[in-house]
């Protein structure tokens, strides 16, 4: 079980890394949107590529951060019903949900979308909009995002089994992390304290 817990930690680190970096794509989408609006208003010109890249970035955030969202325990849950049971029963229900619903869903989606990704890549499919972008990169986000979600499902399954075996603490307990603003404020405070000393 220790090897599986090590694998679980590796998957958690991977999705943590991806989730933190993908969050910057929100800023990129906002900047592109703002620049597109300024160019359109100031110069009376624009390109569909600007609109499509925003959609691509939103897709990347939504799909690639699915595993990160699961890691953080932020997916929709049925806590109203499940909250009435003991923690061990809740964990058993979650194990059932991961095995019976999450894994099959991930596998089916990846199997269904891979032919579309391959066909779009081979054909060099481009958006039908004037100035549109190639499509295979955004299509490829689907299997990659679902693979990350499936990996996180493996990690969550390992943690829940380890909890039932008494090897780890409750894996469903949310860890309250500092927000980026709190981290920045702390860094500024520490720098100021260091400068005074």
N, C-alpha and C positions, 0 to 999 in steps of 0.2 A: 504493500500500500504506500510505502514511502516514495517509491518511484512514481507512482500515479499522482501523489500529492506534489511532487517536484514538477511533473508535467502540467498539473493544474496551475501551479505558480507561474510557469513559463507562459502558458496561454493567457493568464490574467495580465502578465506584463506586456505581452504582445497587444492585447486589446486596449490596455491602458495607453500604450504608446500611440496606437492608431487613433484612438478616440481623442487624445489631446491634440494631435497634429491635424486631424480632420476638422476639429473645431475652428481652426484658422481659416478654413475654406468659407466659413460664413462671412468673415471680414472681407475676403477676396470677392465674394459675390456682391457684397454691399458696395465696395469700391468700384467694381466694374459697372454696377447699376448706376451709381452716381456719375461716373465718367460718361457713360452712355447718355444719360439725361442731359448733362452739360453740353456734350458735343451736339446732340440733337437740337437743343434749344439755341445754342450759340451759333452753330454753323449750318443748321438745317440738314444735317446728314446723319446717317446711322447705318448699322449693319445688323442683319439677323444673327450674325455670329455672336454679337454681344449678348443678345437675349438667350441664345442657345447655350453659351458657356455658363450663364447664370443657372440655367436648368441643370446642366451637367454638374455644376458645383453643388447645387442643392441635392441632386441624386447621390453624389459622393458622400455628403454629410449624412443623409438619411440611411444609406445602405451600409457604408463602411463603419458607421458608429453603432450599428445594431448590436454587435457583440459587446461593445463598451457599455451600452445602455443596459444590457442584461447583467454585466458584471456589477454595475452600480445598483441593480435591483429596481430599475425605473420602468420596466415594462408593465403593462396592464396586468393586474392580478385579481383574483376573486377573494380578497381578504375578508370581505363581509361574512362569507360562509366559512372559509378556512380558519379564520380567527377564533372560532368557537372550539376548535379541536386542540389537543395537546401539540407541543412543538414537534414531537416525533411523528405524529400523524400528519401534520402539515408537511414535513419533510418527505414522508412517504408519498403523499399526493403529488408533490412537486417532482419527485423521481418518476412517478408514473407519467406525468405531463411531459417531462423531457423525453422519455423513451417512446411514449405512444404518440405524441403529437409533434414535438419540436424536430426530432431527428427525421421522421418520415417527411415532414414538410420541407425541411432543408434539402433532403435528397431529391425529392420530386422537383422542386424549383430549379435546382442546379441541372438536373437531367433535362428538363424542358427548355431551359434557356441556352444551354451550351451550343446546340445546333444554330440558334439565331446569332450568337456571338461569332461562331466560326464562319457562318455564311456572310455576315456583315464584314468581317475581316478580309476574307478571301475576295469578295466582290468589291471591296473598297467603298461600301455603301455610304452615300452622303445624304444629308438632309435635303428634302425637296424644296426647302425655302431658299430663296436667292441669298447667296453668301453663307449658306448653312455649313455646318461642320460635319466631319466624318462621324459615323455613328457607332462603330465598334467599341471605342473606349467607354462610352456610357453604357452600352450593352454589357460590357465585361464587368462593370461595377456590380451587376446583379449576382453572378456566381461568386465573385470575390467577397462581397458583403455577406452572402449567405454562408460561405465557407467560414468566415470569421464568427458568424453567429453560431454555426454548428460546433466550431471549436470551443466557443464559450459554453455551449451546452454540455460538452464533454467535461470541461472544467467544473461546472456547477454540479454535474452528476457525481463526479469524484468527491467533491467537497461534501455533498449531502450523504453519500455512503460513508465517508470517513466520520461524519458527525454521528451517524447511527451506530458506528462502531466505537464511539467515544474517543476518537483520536484528535478531533479538533473542536473548537468552539462553534457556536451557531453560525453557519455561513450566510444566513438570511439577515443577520443583524447589519444594519446599514452603518458604514463607516462614514462619519461626517468629516469630509475633507475641507481644507481651507479653499475659499474661492480664489481665483487669480488676483482679485483686488486685495484680499486679505494677505496673500503672499507678498504682493508688491509693497503694501503698507508695512509689513514686518521687515522686509528687506531694507526699506528706507529708514525705518526706526533703528535697525541694527547698524546701518551705515552711519547714521547720525551719532549713535552712542559710541561707535568706534572712532569717529572724528573727534569727539569730546575727550576721549581717554588718552 
